[in-house]
Amino acid sequence: MRYAETGFNLEIDLSRGNIERVETDPRDTELYLGGLGTSAKLLWDRVPPEVEPFSPDNLLIFGTGLLCGTPATGCNRTIVSTISPQTRLMAFSMMGGFWAPELKYAGYDKVVLRGQSPHLVYIWINNDKVEIRDAAHLQGKGAVETAELIREELKEPKAQVAAIGLAGENRVYFASIEQGRSSASRGGIGAVMGDKRVKAVVVRGTRDVNVARPAEYMQLCNEVLQYIKWRNENPVPGVMPILAGLGSPQEMKVHDEKWHTENFMWGNSRTRRKDFWNEEVAREWMETLDSMRRRLISCFNCPMTCGATIAPPGRPTYMMKCFSKLTYTMAAMSDLEFGLGIAQSATEYGVDGFSAPQVMAFAVELYENGILTDADLPGMPSDNEERFYWLLDRIVRREGIGDVLANGTYWAAKQIGKGAEAYAHNNIKKIEQLPLKLSMLNPIYFLMYATGEKINITQIEGQFPQAPFVTMEEREAFVQDWFQVPDDKFKQYFLDWEPRGEKSMPFYPTVQMCCDIVDWQERMHYVDDALGMCAGLSSFPLKPPYHIHNYPKFISAGTGIDMDEEKLTQATKRYRTLVRAINIRRGMRRKDEKPPEDHWKKRFPDLEKELLDTYYQLKGWNNQGIPTKESLHELGLDYVFEDFEKREIYSDMGDTPSQETSTEKEKEV
Ligand code: SF4
């Protein structure tokens, strides 16, 4: 008997129309847990580096987290994994909502799509009955509209629908997969779904998921719920509102946007508006949000209500998620009313709320600087806000200049030439990043940005405070009930951290301490991504209800696998290393591991080199970031070493350019 997981994947070959229910190996669960871990194993085994992102041989895996579908609060993430057309590396994007638990209740842990359908289809999973259905009538429909039409067609209002919009159908490199109040957005996974000609994956499940030791498991769940309640009533003092509590990094309850609007960059990630937030803006934005927000909503089995339904005037109601609340507003240098309006179109089209606004702002900046001209943008309106709607339409249809911009700023700049590359200034590993430009190098963030392969909006931050507290009294109060730390040394790191002087940034925390902190933060994100836990209740906030000490208990009582902190750390290290191995095999090297040049004004090249060298060492990677023979052996990944040897990967010292050919044929503008 398998507990917490179902023990079966659904394998669908779209080229042949073949559907199989395949039993999985329980030993893989012990080694790689579930979700991201076991999906990384599938990608390693079955997608060699020669496979192009838009190839029938690429896999698109909808993986549920190991504990999804159990009563663990907030455990509802679907992890969608594939090879990204934008980065040409592994993409693994999470979505919340309701889809993953529903798939578990239908009797499957993953849906693995391979091949390519000859025409547009959708997949209907209704417990044991699985069909590939024609979707010709859904061609060109919005992602939200598609979900509604499918539910009506199937007469199944409770079906959960993960769908793409026009952007996915047209293989826009930053196309998302939309689902209820959530989306899996980063890395262009919606484009891979479009390439496979799959409009939606629809699921309804009515079975049970068993847990190994129910009474013990329920006790753990109750403790978490009590802690959430207590934390909601007792926010962490001394930090910004979104870090003081729990939940999504951008709750729809929050009105005070002073921190984001004054610290994040506007336009094409260049303009800081230090005095933007004043009483008048605060009042206007509050009125806007209050007038459009219909109700607050949660994901499956979570009391946090960090999403909302939004009804912009004259537009359909949609579900707003996370940071898209501000990204369009700030890219267009506009206001919240504009941002909430265009986000409705963007949700229907299915685009990443981080990349899409930056791509449009990039186009506007190129136009303002004469690199793109009226001849490239025939018919573009003169009004700023209308321009953004116009550009979004062109991009998702791949019309005219939109066909180039649809590949994201990195590839578009290469295609446009004429100096456009200098305007694609905010990328890491070829994908648009947080629009932040700061003054002094932050060594912790340097490491996260440089080495991160998750490439989500929060990178791998969380757990350790983002800045030192001013007084020792505040610091002592903070560490007093900081039981989430994996080791008490982190408390000392924080106690000694000063805003100014010898023990301040960028030389304190020391290189070794920074490496320890980043390693801890990353570990927690990777645990979440294997278990299916929302980062908002675990790896992202300070002092979360889930942590390294109670997770092993959840896994043991949930799955029956004998788990402790050491084994969990080792398992996480194993599949984290496997993610890196997939990317190394696809050409990623040290030269790709760098934050944007202009991310900080004051850079410290020697310190940055030492940080990277030391972190690579801690992770068991050589100076190119390639996992060593010894570290692979220690993790039981000798098969990775053998493959690296065969491909002569250890002799590539990073002088061969990593895959520099866009998936789309480069075109002259
Ligand atoms: S904390 Fe917010 S984003 Fe996370 S599961 Fe709960 S409602 Fe969803």
Boltz pocket constraint, residues with backbone or C-beta under 6 A from the ligand:
constraints:
  - pocket:
      binder: B
      contacts: [[A, 74], [A, 75], [A, 76], [A, 96], [A, 97], [A, 246], [A, 247], [A, 248], [A, 297], [A, 298], [A, 299], [A, 300], [A, 302], [A, 303], [A, 304], [A, 305], [A, 306], [A, 307], [A, 534], [A, 535], [A, 536], [A, 537]]
      max_distance: 6.0
